[in-house]
């Protein structure tokens, strides 16, 4: 029996730093490539980030496979991927991290994590997340 394929996607404007934050959840790599307009060449995705153009704007992408039985998506994975995206945003904008004032970095990481969790709840994926945490 063939597994049903899923794709959920949300595009969010990034405040202050501009660009698009694109969140994708899928269990099918071909659908991921089509949704992101890239050839990611990901074969066994559970979580990944990448940075590329999205339409006319710079895009910062995070993709999750909540259906991968071999790797778990949990709070730590979400935070981990958000830090990668924050680094991409800062690098692309020429912003240097200030170790004595990390509020700008903390702000953008918080924004990204909040948006990921909104996406999870909007698409009723929290049950999948919770299942893997137990």
MDTraj code that builds the backbone (N, CA, C; nanometers):
import mdtraj as md
import numpy as np

residues = "UNK UNK UNK UNK UNK UNK UNK UNK UNK UNK UNK UNK UNK UNK UNK UNK UNK UNK UNK UNK UNK UNK UNK UNK UNK UNK UNK UNK UNK UNK UNK UNK UNK UNK UNK UNK UNK UNK UNK UNK UNK UNK UNK UNK UNK UNK UNK UNK UNK UNK UNK UNK UNK UNK UNK UNK UNK UNK UNK UNK UNK UNK UNK UNK UNK UNK UNK UNK UNK UNK UNK UNK UNK UNK UNK UNK UNK UNK UNK UNK UNK UNK UNK UNK UNK UNK UNK UNK UNK UNK UNK UNK UNK UNK UNK UNK UNK UNK UNK UNK UNK UNK UNK UNK UNK UNK UNK UNK UNK UNK UNK UNK UNK UNK UNK UNK UNK UNK UNK UNK UNK UNK UNK UNK UNK UNK UNK UNK UNK UNK UNK UNK UNK UNK".split()
xyz = np.array([
    [0.0848, -0.1183, 0.0000],
    [0.0000, 0.0000, 0.0000],
    [0.0893, 0.1245, 0.0000],
    [0.0590, 0.2153, -0.0872],
    [0.1374, 0.3378, -0.1011],
    [0.0993, 0.4393, 0.0064],
    [0.1990, 0.5047, 0.0630],
    [0.1766, 0.6043, 0.1668],
    [0.1184, 0.7319, 0.1051],
    [0.0192, 0.7901, 0.1745],
    [-0.0366, 0.9178, 0.1318],
    [0.0703, 1.0253, 0.1490],
    [0.0801, 1.1152, 0.0521],
    [0.1799, 1.2214, 0.0622],
    [0.1146, 1.3498, 0.1130],
    [0.1945, 1.4242, 0.1880],
    [0.1477, 1.5463, 0.2512],
    [0.2404, 1.6613, 0.2165],
    [0.1815, 1.7795, 0.2045],
    [0.2611, 1.9022, 0.1956],
    [0.1799, 2.0162, 0.2559],
    [0.2428, 2.0863, 0.3451],
    [0.1874, 2.2074, 0.4032],
    [0.2936, 2.3153, 0.3858],
    [0.2501, 2.4351, 0.3541],
    [0.3467, 2.5428, 0.3283],
    [0.2883, 2.6755, 0.3740],
    [0.3768, 2.7602, 0.4276],
    [0.3370, 2.8945, 0.4680],
    [0.4526, 2.9887, 0.4363],
    [0.4193, 3.1057, 0.3822],
    [0.5185, 3.2082, 0.3500],
    [0.4895, 3.3301, 0.4372],
    [0.5924, 3.3762, 0.5093],
    [0.5769, 3.4832, 0.6069],
    [0.6767, 3.5942, 0.5753],
    [0.6328, 3.7191, 0.5812],
    [0.7249, 3.8322, 0.5687],
    [0.8081, 3.8436, 0.6959],
    [0.9376, 3.8608, 0.6801],
    [1.0271, 3.8753, 0.7949],
    [1.0327, 4.0226, 0.8340],
    [0.9974, 4.0540, 0.9603],
    [1.0040, 4.1941, 1.0036],
    [1.1488, 4.2406, 1.0222],
    [1.1702, 4.3661, 1.0088],
    [1.2978, 4.4365, 1.0282],
    [1.4017, 4.3966, 0.9234],
    [1.4286, 4.2681, 0.9070],
    [1.5356, 4.2216, 0.8180],
    [1.4876, 4.1937, 0.6761],
    [1.3582, 4.1890, 0.6558],
    [1.2962, 4.1690, 0.5239],
    [1.3215, 4.0288, 0.4688],
    [1.2628, 4.0017, 0.3535],
    [1.2703, 3.8698, 0.2930],
    [1.1512, 3.7853, 0.3344],
    [1.1508, 3.6618, 0.2891],
    [1.0424, 3.5682, 0.3167],
    [1.0946, 3.4519, 0.4006],
    [1.0145, 3.4120, 0.4980],
    [1.0406, 3.2912, 0.5754],
    [0.9406, 3.1879, 0.5272],
    [0.9895, 3.0790, 0.4702],
    [0.9039, 2.9767, 0.4114],
    [0.9152, 2.8507, 0.4956],
    [0.8016, 2.8063, 0.5492],
    [0.7960, 2.6846, 0.6292],
    [0.7243, 2.5787, 0.5468],
    [0.7834, 2.4609, 0.5386],
    [0.7238, 2.3508, 0.4643],
    [0.7279, 2.2260, 0.5512],
    [0.6193, 2.1515, 0.5497],
    [0.6170, 2.0186, 0.6104],
    [0.5677, 1.9230, 0.5031],
    [0.6453, 1.8198, 0.4772],
    [0.6088, 1.7242, 0.3740],
    [0.6724, 1.5892, 0.4022],
    [0.6182, 1.4866, 0.3435],
    [0.6798, 1.3549, 0.3481],
    [0.7170, 1.3089, 0.2069],
    [0.7280, 1.4038, 0.1152],
    [0.7577, 1.3706, -0.0244],
    [0.8545, 1.4737, -0.0811],
    [0.9733, 1.4280, -0.1156],
    [1.0778, 1.5192, -0.1607],
    [1.0429, 1.5889, -0.2923],
    [0.9734, 1.5221, -0.3808],
    [0.9331, 1.5872, -0.5057],
    [0.8393, 1.7040, -0.4771],
    [0.7512, 1.6859, -0.3814],
    [0.6614, 1.7951, -0.3431],
    [0.7392, 1.9081, -0.2770],
    [0.8423, 1.8741, -0.1989],
    [0.9260, 1.9769, -0.1376],
    [0.9923, 2.0604, -0.2459],
    [1.0499, 1.9961, -0.3455],
    [1.1171, 2.0686, -0.4532],
    [1.0194, 2.1587, -0.5289],
    [0.8994, 2.1089, -0.5531],
    [0.8006, 2.1892, -0.6248],
    [0.7550, 2.3082, -0.5395],
    [0.7343, 2.2865, -0.4104],
    [0.6864, 2.3936, -0.3213],
    [0.7910, 2.5014, -0.2991],
    [0.9180, 2.4649, -0.3063],
    [1.0240, 2.5619, -0.2803],
    [1.0878, 2.6135, -0.4083],
    [1.0499, 2.5567, -0.5223],
    [1.1038, 2.5946, -0.6531],
    [1.2552, 2.5698, -0.6612],
    [1.3007, 2.4702, -0.5880],
    [1.4425, 2.4337, -0.5859],
    [1.4582, 2.2859, -0.6134],
    [1.5790, 2.2483, -0.6429],
    [1.6150, 2.1070, -0.6477],
    [1.7008, 2.0830, -0.5237],
    [1.6382, 2.0399, -0.4155],
    [1.7082, 2.0261, -0.2891],
    [1.7929, 1.8997, -0.2824],
    [1.7573, 1.8003, -0.3620],
    [1.8269, 1.6714, -0.3597],
    [1.8251, 1.6079, -0.2212],
    [1.7235, 1.6351, -0.1440],
    [1.7089, 1.5723, -0.0130],
    [1.6405, 1.4375, -0.0320],
    [1.6973, 1.3343, 0.0257],
    [1.6399, 1.2014, 0.0062],
    [1.5738, 1.1467, 0.1313],
    [1.6289, 1.1728, 0.2485],
    [1.5705, 1.1212, 0.3714],
    [1.5522, 1.2356, 0.4711],
    [1.4776, 1.3336, 0.4302],
    [1.4582, 1.4545, 0.5081],
    [1.3850, 1.4275, 0.6385],
    [1.4316, 1.4900, 0.7457],
    [1.3463, 1.5049, 0.8636],
    [1.3428, 1.6511, 0.9047],
    [1.4540, 1.7248, 0.8856],
    [1.4539, 1.8688, 0.9087],
    [1.5733, 1.9282, 0.8355],
    [1.5514, 2.0415, 0.7695],
    [1.6599, 2.1063, 0.6965],
    [1.6287, 2.2535, 0.6786],
    [1.7319, 2.3307, 0.6550],
    [1.7146, 2.4722, 0.6225],
    [1.7950, 2.5030, 0.4974],
    [1.7519, 2.6035, 0.4236],
    [1.8280, 2.6513, 0.3098],
    [1.7889, 2.7945, 0.2808],
    [1.8712, 2.8589, 0.1999],
    [1.8591, 3.0019, 0.1746],
    [1.8690, 3.0196, 0.0243],
    [1.7659, 3.0809, -0.0349],
    [1.7621, 3.0998, -0.1791],
    [1.6548, 3.2036, -0.2110],
    [1.6411, 3.2355, -0.3358],
    [1.5375, 3.3303, -0.3760],
    [1.4003, 3.2638, -0.3674],
    [1.3011, 3.3415, -0.3321],
    [1.1627, 3.2966, -0.3340],
    [1.0825, 3.4036, -0.4062],
    [1.0355, 3.3699, -0.5246],
    [0.9721, 3.4679, -0.6127],
    [1.0697, 3.5844, -0.6310],
    [1.0300, 3.7050, -0.5961],
    [1.1171, 3.8214, -0.6142],
    [1.1981, 3.8547, -0.4897],
    [1.1749, 3.7824, -0.3823],
    [1.2393, 3.8130, -0.2544],
    [1.3388, 3.7039, -0.2171],
    [1.4293, 3.7432, -0.1278],
    [1.5190, 3.6439, -0.0720],
    [1.4373, 3.5549, 0.0213],
    [1.4579, 3.4251, 0.0111],
    [1.3803, 3.3310, 0.0911],
    [1.4682, 3.2509, 0.1845],
    [1.4184, 3.2314, 0.3052],
    [1.4845, 3.1498, 0.4058],
    [1.3882, 3.0361, 0.4386],
    [1.4289, 2.9153, 0.4093],
    [1.3398, 2.7997, 0.4122],
    [1.3723, 2.7068, 0.5277],
    [1.2689, 2.6537, 0.5898],
    [1.2836, 2.5436, 0.6831],
    [1.1821, 2.4379, 0.6406],
    [1.2265, 2.3135, 0.6375],
    [1.1391, 2.2041, 0.5961],
    [1.1472, 2.0928, 0.6994],
    [1.0315, 2.0353, 0.7298],
    [1.0218, 1.9271, 0.8276],
    [0.9475, 1.8090, 0.7676],
    [0.9857, 1.6893, 0.8087],
    [0.9099, 1.5683, 0.7781],
    [0.8668, 1.5079, 0.9114],
    [0.7463, 1.5396, 0.9540],
    [0.6935, 1.4889, 1.0798],
    [0.6572, 1.3411, 1.0704],
    [0.6590, 1.2855, 0.9505],
    [0.6172, 1.1475, 0.9292],
    [0.7352, 1.0521, 0.9189],
    [0.8566, 1.1015, 0.9315],
    [0.9755, 1.0174, 0.9246],
    [0.9854, 0.9376, 1.0542],
    [0.9759, 0.8064, 1.0449],
    [0.9767, 0.7210, 1.1637],
    [1.1164, 0.7039, 1.2225],
    [1.2205, 0.7385, 1.1471],
    [1.3575, 0.7164, 1.1922],
    [1.4157, 0.8339, 1.2696],
    [1.3639, 0.9535, 1.2484],
    [1.4168, 1.0731, 1.3146],
    [1.3002, 1.1523, 1.3706],
    [1.3181, 1.2069, 1.4879],
    [1.2092, 1.2762, 1.5564],
    [1.2166, 1.4271, 1.5374],
    [1.1012, 1.4876, 1.5174],
    [1.0897, 1.6335, 1.5220],
    [1.0400, 1.6663, 1.6622],
    [1.1187, 1.7429, 1.7360],
    [1.0806, 1.7813, 1.8708],
    [1.1182, 1.9282, 1.8909],
    [1.1022, 1.9761, 2.0109],
    [1.1294, 2.1176, 2.0387],
    [1.2751, 2.1527, 2.0087],
    [1.3657, 2.0631, 2.0421],
    [1.5071, 2.0880, 2.0166],
    [1.5386, 2.1019, 1.8692],
    [1.4783, 2.0166, 1.7850],
    [1.5002, 2.0247, 1.6404],
    [1.4469, 2.1570, 1.5865],
    [1.3313, 2.1989, 1.6349],
    [1.2721, 2.3259, 1.5897],
    [1.3635, 2.4423, 1.6270],
    [1.4129, 2.4445, 1.7503],
    [1.5051, 2.5505, 1.7922],
    [1.6336, 2.5464, 1.7105],
    [1.6861, 2.4281, 1.6869],
    [1.8092, 2.4092, 1.6091],
    [1.7945, 2.4695, 1.4690],
    [1.6860, 2.4382, 1.4008],
    [1.6644, 2.4878, 1.2651],
    [1.6399, 2.6390, 1.2655],
    [1.5719, 2.6908, 1.3690],
    [1.5489, 2.8352, 1.3785],
    [1.6809, 2.9110, 1.3917],
    [1.7759, 2.8563, 1.4638],
    [1.9072, 2.9198, 1.4776],
    [1.9774, 2.9240, 1.3419],
    [1.9682, 2.8162, 1.2650],
    [2.0278, 2.8182, 1.1304],
    [1.9668, 2.9292, 1.0448],
    [1.8350, 2.9415, 1.0480],
    [1.7677, 3.0449, 0.9691],
    [1.8106, 3.1839, 1.0175],
    [1.8167, 3.2047, 1.1478],
    [1.8611, 3.3337, 1.2019],
    [2.0020, 3.3662, 1.1534],
    [2.0899, 3.2670, 1.1525],
    [2.2259, 3.2884, 1.1024],
    [2.2246, 3.3286, 0.9549],
    [2.1404, 3.2612, 0.8749],
    [2.1298, 3.2958, 0.7325],
    [2.0832, 3.4411, 0.7167],
    [1.9820, 3.4790, 0.7939],
    [1.9282, 3.6153, 0.7842],
    [2.0358, 3.7162, 0.8200],
    [2.1043, 3.6956, 0.9306],
    [2.2088, 3.7893, 0.9723],
    [2.3206, 3.7948, 0.8689],
    [2.3650, 3.6792, 0.8217],
    [2.4730, 3.6777, 0.7219],
    [2.4326, 3.7521, 0.5960],
    [2.3099, 3.7283, 0.5487],
    [2.2654, 3.7909, 0.4239],
    [2.2514, 3.9416, 0.4360],
    [2.2276, 3.9897, 0.5572],
    [2.2079, 4.1326, 0.5798],
    [2.3344, 4.2017, 0.6304],
    [2.4410, 4.1252, 0.6444],
    [2.5665, 4.1819, 0.6917],
    [2.5628, 4.2232, 0.8383],
    [2.4757, 4.1602, 0.9142],
    [2.4634, 4.1919, 1.0564],
    [2.5600, 4.1043, 1.1351],
    [2.6444, 4.1680, 1.2121],
    [2.7374, 4.0962, 1.2990],
    [2.6697, 4.0701, 1.4333],
    [2.6811, 3.9477, 1.4812],
    [2.6267, 3.9177, 1.6135],
    [2.7102, 3.9900, 1.7188],
    [2.6421, 4.0498, 1.8135],
    [2.7081, 4.1215, 1.9223],
    [2.6919, 4.0379, 2.0483],
    [2.7987, 3.9805, 2.0952],
    [2.7935, 3.8905, 2.2109],
    [2.7644, 3.9663, 2.3404],
    [2.7761, 4.0975, 2.3398],
    [2.7438, 4.1756, 2.4584],
    [2.6006, 4.2289, 2.4548],
    [2.5368, 4.2226, 2.3377],
    [2.3965, 4.2599, 2.3233],
    [2.3346, 4.1649, 2.2211],
    [2.2864, 4.0527, 2.2707],
    [2.2318, 3.9513, 2.1805],
    [2.0806, 3.9632, 2.1610],
    [2.0216, 4.0763, 2.2017],
    [1.8773, 4.0952, 2.1850],
    [1.8314, 4.0871, 2.0393],
    [1.9014, 4.1484, 1.9419],
    [1.8540, 4.1353, 1.8032],
    [1.8497, 3.9894, 1.7567],
    [1.9514, 3.9135, 1.7947],
    [1.9551, 3.7716, 1.7556],
    [1.8457, 3.6933, 1.8285],
    [1.8309, 3.7177, 1.9586],
    [1.7263, 3.6495, 2.0353],
    [1.5885, 3.6836, 1.9794],
    [1.5687, 3.8093, 1.9380],
    [1.4413, 3.8524, 1.8813],
    [1.4070, 3.7709, 1.7561],
    [1.5034, 3.7590, 1.6641],
    [1.4724, 3.6910, 1.5380],
    [1.4533, 3.5406, 1.5597],
    [1.5304, 3.4803, 1.6501],
    [1.5105, 3.3381, 1.6808],
    [1.3717, 3.3174, 1.7409],
    [1.3312, 3.4051, 1.8327],
    [1.1982, 3.3941, 1.8923],
    [1.0898, 3.4071, 1.7852],
    [1.1039, 3.5041, 1.6970],
    [1.0073, 3.5224, 1.5884],
    [0.9955, 3.3942, 1.5055],
    [1.1087, 3.3363, 1.4668],
    [1.1083, 3.2167, 1.3830],
    [1.0433, 3.0981, 1.4547],
    [1.0800, 3.0768, 1.5794],
    [1.0216, 2.9658, 1.6563],
    [0.8712, 2.9858, 1.6728],
    [0.8291, 3.1077, 1.7056],
    [0.6857, 3.1358, 1.7174],
    [0.6125, 3.1046, 1.5875],
    [0.6692, 3.1448, 1.4744],
    [0.6046, 3.1196, 1.3449],
    [0.5990, 2.9704, 1.3132],
    [0.7018, 2.8976, 1.3484],
    [0.7008, 2.7523, 1.3255],
    [0.5894, 2.6875, 1.4079],
    [0.5772, 2.7265, 1.5339],
    [0.4709, 2.6683, 1.6166],
    [0.3318, 2.7099, 1.5692],
    [0.3140, 2.8336, 1.5246],
    [0.1853, 2.8737, 1.4654],
    [0.1525, 2.7824, 1.3476],
    [0.2527, 2.7595, 1.2617],
    [0.2367, 2.6722, 1.1451],
    [0.1966, 2.5309, 1.1892],
    [0.2628, 2.4793, 1.2900],
    [0.2322, 2.3443, 1.3396],
    [0.0870, 2.3357, 1.3840],
    [0.0415, 2.4346, 1.4603],
    [-0.0966, 2.4321, 1.5099],
    [-0.1984, 2.4620, 1.3992],
    [-0.1667, 2.5510, 1.3076],
    [-0.2580, 2.5807, 1.1967],
    [-0.2834, 2.4574, 1.1106],
    [-0.1851, 2.3691, 1.1013],
    [-0.1972, 2.2497, 1.0169],
    [-0.2204, 2.1225, 1.0975],
    [-0.2538, 2.1404, 1.2246],
    [-0.2860, 2.0288, 1.3132],
    [-0.1744, 1.9235, 1.3179],
    [-0.0504, 1.9709, 1.3180],
    [0.0646, 1.8801, 1.3226],
    [0.1139, 1.8563, 1.4649],
    [0.0564, 1.9242, 1.5625],
    [0.1035, 1.9081, 1.6994],
    [0.0854, 1.7659, 1.7497],
    [-0.0153, 1.6951, 1.7016],
    [-0.0356, 1.5561, 1.7432],
    [0.0814, 1.4695, 1.6988],
    [0.1312, 1.4955, 1.5806],
    [0.2470, 1.4216, 1.5302],
    [0.3701, 1.4557, 1.6122],
    [0.3881, 1.5832, 1.6415],
    [0.5007, 1.6277, 1.7234],
    [0.4949, 1.5631, 1.8614],
    [0.3802, 1.5695, 1.9250],
    [0.3637, 1.5133, 2.0591],
    [0.3873, 1.3625, 2.0598],
    [0.3407, 1.2946, 1.9560],
    [0.3566, 1.1504, 1.9495],
    [0.5026, 1.1118, 1.9566],
    [0.5892, 1.1844, 1.8898],
    [0.7310, 1.1514, 1.8856],
    [0.8040, 1.1935, 2.0115],
    [0.7450, 1.2826, 2.0910],
    [0.8137, 1.3291, 2.2123],
    [0.8002, 1.2307, 2.3272],
    [0.7025, 1.1465, 2.3249],
    [0.6766, 1.0541, 2.4376],
    [0.7760, 0.9405, 2.4395],
])
top = md.Topology()
chain = top.add_chain()
for i, resn in enumerate(residues, 1):
    res = top.add_residue(resn, chain, resSeq=i)
    for name in ("N", "CA", "C"):
        top.add_atom(name, md.element.get_by_symbol(name[0]), res)
traj = md.Trajectory(xyz[None], top)
